[in-house]
Amino acid sequence: MNQNHYFKQSGIGLPEYVQHLKEAGYFSRAIRIIDRMLEDPTTPNCMKENLQAQREMMVRLPRQFPYSKERALEIIQEQIPDYTVEELEEQMDNGRITWIFIEGKEHVASSFFGTLCKSAAFTARLPKNPAEEENTSHELLDRASRLNRCMKIMQEKGSMAARIRIRHTVQVRDEFFVPGETYRVFIPLPADCIQQSEMEIIDCYGEPTHICAGEADTCSIHWEETMTENHPFWVEYSYKHVAPYVDPSKIKADPVQPEFFTGELAPHIVFTPYIKALCAELTDGLTDPIAKARAIYDYITKNVKYSFVPDYFCMPDIPDTCLRTLRGDCGVQALAFITLCRCAGIPAKWQSGLVADPDSAGMHDWAMFYVAPYGWMFADCSFGGSAFRAGAEERRNHYFGNLDVYRNVTTNTFMADFEPSSKFFRYDPYDNQRGEVEDSKRGYPRWEVRFDTEMVSVEEIEE
C-alpha cells in the first residue's frame, strides 16, 4: 500500500453536494459524508481512493489558510499602518493572494505576506532594515549579480562547475513525537543527472536502512527506527554540479521529433479544454518545436505573477489553475510549462531540488524539454519571470534553455516513489526536497516536522 498513489484518482472529483461543502469551507461536514461513502460497499475502489485523497486534503486545508481577512489586515498594518482593507481585497480579487472559505468566511494562505513582499511597491512601504541593506550591497551576496556573473561565465566557457556541500536535518517536533513508535525517515540526496556527478556522503546519523542509487527518479537516504527518545536524523554530502550552456536559437530541429514524455500524467499534467485551447493559441502558425516552447515560456514568464501557494498536496489541477489565474510559485509555473509543451507534442519533464547558492538553500522546481538532435534543455519560468519584472531581458532569455550552477537536483520525475516506497500520505506526494517522516500509522505533515538545510560550502571549480 502507498496512499500517495491515490492522488492519481483525485481528478475524479467529489459528488456535487460534497464539492459545494468543500468550496464553502465546511470541511467537517464534507468529511463526515466522505466517511459514509468509504464505508459503503457499493462505492467503487477508484472512487474510494479518490475520496481518501480528497479527505486528507480537507484535513490539511485549514492549517494552510490560518488567517481571517481581518487578521491578515492586522498583520500587514503592524508593518504598514496606512494599508487599507480595500488594498488587501484588491490583492485577493486579482489572485495575488491565495484564499479560501472556511465555514463560509474568507481565510488567506499562511504565505500571504511573503507573496506580497514579491511586489516592489509593497516592499517599498515596509520599514527599512539597515543591516539588510548593507548585506545586499556586496556583489557576492546579491543574487541578481551572482546569476548575471554565472550567465556570462556559461556563455564564455560553455559551462560553469562547482563543488557543493550541503547538510540536511529532519526531526519530528517534540509535541508530535510518540515514544515507542517506529519511525521511517527519508532525506533527499543529489541525483545523477545531466548536471550532477561525484556524489559523496561525508557523514550521517547512525546506520541508514537504505541509501538510494543516484540514477533513481528521486534519491534519498532512509532510516527505520523504533524510538524511545526524540532525536534528529541528518546527512551531509557533497557533489559536483556542472551547468551546461546552449543557445536554443542556433539549434536546427530535426523534422521528426520523439514522442516520449508527451503524454498526460494525472492528476496534474492533464490536457484540459483550457490547456488545449491556450496551447493552440500560443503555438498558432508555429511548426518548429523550439519556437513553440519559446512561445509558451514567453507567455508564462511575462504574464504569471509569482505567488506562494499552499502545499501542493492540497492543490487540484495545478497547471490549469495557474494559467486561469496567472499566478503561482516555481513548481506551479514549471508544471504549466511542462503541460503546455506536452500538449504541443514537445517532450517535457520535471526536475527539482534546491537553489544551492552561497547564502542559502531553498526549495525550487523547474522544467526540462527535449528537441532533437540537441537533446534535453531547461526552462526556469520562475527565474525568467523574476528577470522580466526586473527588466533583465538577457537573463530572462538565459533561463530558456539554461539554468545556473547554484542547484541541487534531487528529483528527476514528478510523483516519483521513494526507494523503499513510503506507505502513508507524504508531506509532498509529488516532490522530494526537504524530507519526509512517517510512523506505523500515518505520514507527518510539514508543521509536525522540523526541517533544516544548511549550505556548508560552494566552491567554483574548473571542468
N, C-alpha and C positions, 0 to 999 in steps of 0.2 A: 504493500500500500504506500502511495505517495500522494498526500492530499493536494499537493501543488498541481498535479495533473488535472484536477477538477476544473481548473481555470479554462482548459480547452473547451469546456462545455458552457462557459459563462455567457457566451454570445446568445444562448437560447433565451435569456432574459427571464423576467418574472411575469406571473399572471397579472393582468391589468390592475386588479384591485390591490394586489400587493405592491406593484410598482407605484401606484398613487400614494400609498403609505410611505414608501421609501422616499419619494420626491418631496413629500411634506415633512419628512424627518420624524415620523412616528415609528421609530425602529423597533421598539419593544413589541408593539402590536404586530408589525410585519414579521418579526422573528417568531412570534407565537404561532402565526398562521403557517410559516415555513416548517416549524417543528411538527405540526399536524400532518403536513404533506409528506414529510420524511418518514413518518410512521405509517402512512397509508400504503398497503401492499400493492395498490394499483398504480402508484407513481412509478414511471419507468426509471431505470438506473441512470440514463443520461440526464433526466430531469433532476434526480436526486443529487448527482454530482454537481450540477449547476446550482441547485439550491444550497448545498453546503458551502460552495464558494461565495454565493450571494449573502448567505447568513453571516459568514465571517467578515465580509466587507462591512455589513451593518453593525457588527460588534465593534469594529475598529473605527468607524467613521467619526463618532463623537469626539474621540481623542484627537482626530486630525483637525477638527474645527472647534476649538475650545472657547473662542471669544464671541460674545454677542456683539452686534454692531455698536452698541453703546460702550461696551468695554474697549473695543478696538479704538474708538474715537478717544477715549480717555488715555490709552497708551500713546497714541500719536501726540495728543495735547501735552503730555508730560515733556515732550521734546520740542513741539511746535505749538505754543499756546493758542495762536490765532487760526489753527487749522479747523475747518468747519465740517459739519455733518454733510453738507452738500458736496464738498470736495471728496469725502470718503465715499458717498453714494455714487459719484461720478466714476471713481475707480472701480467700484463694484459693477456699475452699469456697462462700462466699456470692457469688462472682462479682465482687467489687470489684476484685481484681487479675486481669488477663488473663494466662493462662498456656497453654503447650502442652507436648507431649512432644518432646524432641529425643533421638534414639537411646534412646527408652524412658525418659528421665529428665525430671522436671518443670523447665521453664525459664519465668521470668516476663518480662513485657514490659519493655523499656528504660525505659518511662514509669511503672513501678510506684510509685516513690517519690513522684512528682508526684501520682498518683492518691490515695495515702494522705494526702497533705497537703491534699486536699479535705475531709478529716474534721476537724472542730474538736477531737474527742477525741484524735486523733493529734497535731495541731499543738500542742496544749496540753502535750504531753510533750517537745517539741523545745526545745533551748536557745534562750533569748531573745536577740534581736539588738537592742540599744538603739537603734541608728541606724534600723532598720526601723520600730520602734515610734514613734519621733519623726516619721519621714516620713509615716506613715499617719494621724497625728493631725489634719492640716490638711484642712479640708473639700474644697478643690480637688484634693487628692491622694487622697482617699478615694473609691473607685469607687461604693460604695453611696450616699454623699451626693450625688455628682455625678449619678448616674442618677435619684435622687429629685428633685433640682432640675430636671433635664431633663423629667421626667414632669410636674411642676407647671406648668412653662412651656408645654408642649404642651397641657395641659388648659385653661389660662387663655387662650392665644392661638390655639389651633387648630393650631399647628405650632411648630417651632424650627429655625433655619437656622444654618449655619456654613460658612465657607470653610476648607477643609482642604488642607494641603500635605504631601506625602509624597515620600521618596526611597527607591527600591529599588536594591539592588546584588546582582548574581549573578556568581559566579566559580567555575570548576572548581578543586577543591583541587589544589595543586601535585603531590601524589603520584599523581594520576589524569590529569594533563594529558599529552596526546600531541602533541609538536611536529609541525607539518606537517599535522595533521588539519583538516578543515573542520568548524567548529562552527556549530550553529544554536541560538540563544538566544532564549527568549521571556520577557518580563517583563510582569506584568499591568498594565493601565491601568483607570481608572474607566469603568464602563459607563453609557450612557444608560439611565435607568430612572425609575420614579415619583419617586424621591428625588433624583436627581442631574442636574446640567447644568453648563454653562460649564467643561468640562474644558480645561485649558491645559497643554501640555508646556513647562516652564520651561527645561529643558536636558537633554541626554542624551549618552551616549558616541557619538562618531563619526557615521557616516551610517547610520541604520537601513535595513534592507532593506524593511520594511513596517511601517506603523502601522495597526492595525485600526480600522475605523469604530466609533463609540461605540454604534451600535444593534445590534452583533453579539451573539450569545449569550454569548460570553466575549471580553473585549477584551485585547489585548496589543500590545506593541511588539516587533519581531523583527529580529534581526541574523543574517547568514550570513557567516562569515569564516574563511579559511584562516589559522591562527595559528602563528607560529614561536615566539612567547613568550606566556606566560600573562598575562592582564590581566583586570580586572573589566569587566563591562557594567553600565551604570546609567542610570536615568532619574529625573528629579524633575518632579513635576507638581502642579497644584492643581485643585480642583473645588468646586462649590457643592453642599452636601447639605442638603436640606430634609426633616425628619421630620414627616409629617402626623399629626394625631390624629383618632381615631374612637372612639366608644363603641359597640361592637357590640350592646349590649343595647338600643339605641334604633333599631336598623335593623329594618324590617319586610320580610322577604324576599318576593320575587315568588313566585307559586305555581309557575311554571315556571322552572327553572334551566338554565344552559347545560351542555353535555356535554364541552366541551374540557377538556384536562388531567385527565381522569378515567380514562385507560387505564393499562395496565401499561407498564413500561419496564425490560426485562431488562438486567442480571441482578439488580437490587436491588428496584426498585419492582414487586413481584410479589405477587399475591393468593394466598398460600399457604393451605392449610387452616386454619392457626392464625390468620393475619391475618383471614380471613373470619369465623371463629368469634368472635374477640375483637371485631372491628368490630360484628358483630350484637349481641353482649352489651352493648357500651358504648353503642350507639345505640338499644337496645330501647325502644320506645314513643315515640321522638322522631321528629317529622316536619319540624321547622324545621331548615334546614341550619346556621344559626348555633349552635343548641343542640347539634347533632351534633358540629360542630367543637369546641365548648367542652367537651363530654364527653370527647373524645379528648385535648384539651390538658390537661384536669384530670388525666386518668389518667397521662399521661406526666410532667407536672411534679410530681405528688405521689408517684410510685412509682419512676421511673427514677433510679438513682443516677448522678451524674456520674463517669465513669471514662475516663481516657485510653486510647486503643486503638491497635493497630498501624496502619501506613499502610493506608488504605482499599484500596490495591492488593491486599493480601493477605487481605481480609475477604470471605467469601461471605455472601450472604443477610443484608445488614446490618439491615434493619428487623425481619425475623423473629427474628434473633439478639438484637437489642436487647430486643424485647418478651418473649422467653422468659427472658432472664437479668436483665432490668430494670436494665441498666447501659449506658453509652455516653456518648460526648462530644457536642459540639454538633451535628455533622453527622449522627451516628447517630440522635440524637433527632429532628432535622429530617426525616430520611428516614422514620422511624417515623410521624411525624405526617402527612407527605405521603401515604404508602402507605395508612394507615387512612382518611384523608379521601377519597382517590380510590376506595377500596373502598366507601365510603359514598355515592359519587356526587357528592362535593363537589370542584370543580376545585381543584387544589393543585399548586404547583411550587416549585422550588429557587431560593434566592438566597444568595449568599455573597461573601466578600471578607475584610475586616479589621474588627476593632474598632479604631477610629482615635481614641483619646482622647488628651488632652494628655500622658499619661505614657508611653504605649507603643502599638505596633501589633502586634496578634496575630491569627492566623487565626481566622475564625469563620464559621459557617453557620447559616441559619435558613430558615423556610418562608413561603410566601405561599398564601393561599386566597381563593377568589372567591365572592362572594354577590351576586347581582343583587337590587335595582338599584344597590347601592353600588359594587361592583367589587372590586378586589384589596385585601386586608388582610394583616396579617403575624401570624406566631406564632413567638416565640423560646422554645422549650421549655427550652433550657439556662439562659437568664437567668431564666425563670419558675421553673424548679426551684431555682435558687440562692436566689431570693427566698422560695420556700416554706420551704426549710431554714433561712433566716434569720428566719422569722416575719414577713416583709414582704408581707402579703397584698395590699395595694394595688398594690405593684409587680408582684407575680405577675399580678394582673388586667390591669395595663397591657400586659404583653407578650403578651396575647391580643388581637390587632387592631393593635398598635402596636410600634414599635421605639424607637430613640433617635437623636439626631443624630450620635453618635460611630461612624460606619460608613463603610466604603469598599466599595461594591458593584463587583465585577469580573466576576461571573458570574451570568447570569440563567437558565441552563439546565443541569441535571445532565447530565454526559457530553458537553458541547459540545466540538466540534473547534476548534482554533486556526485562524486565517487568517494565512498559509497553513497547511495541516494539518501536524502533526508526522508523522513516519514510523515511529518506534520507540516501544517502551513508555515511557510517561512516568513521572515520579516519582509523580504522582497522575493517573490516567487519567480521573477524574471531575470534577475541580475545577481552579481556577486562582487561586492566592493568593500564591505566593512566586516562581514562575518555573519554567522547565524548560530543560534543556540536552540536546542530542543531538549526536553526531558522524556520520560517514558510515556507521557500523556499528551503533550502539546508542544507547539513551537512558540517561541517568545517574540512578541512584537518589539519594535525598537526601543520604546520607552521603558522596557523592563531590563535592558542590557546597556552596559557602559562600553562604548567603543572609543578607542584612541589609536590614531595613526600618526606616527612621528617620522618626519623626514630626517634621517640621520645624516646623509650627505648626497650631493650631486656633483660629480667630478667630470668635467668635459674631457674627452679622450679623442685621439686620432684614430681613424679607421685603419 
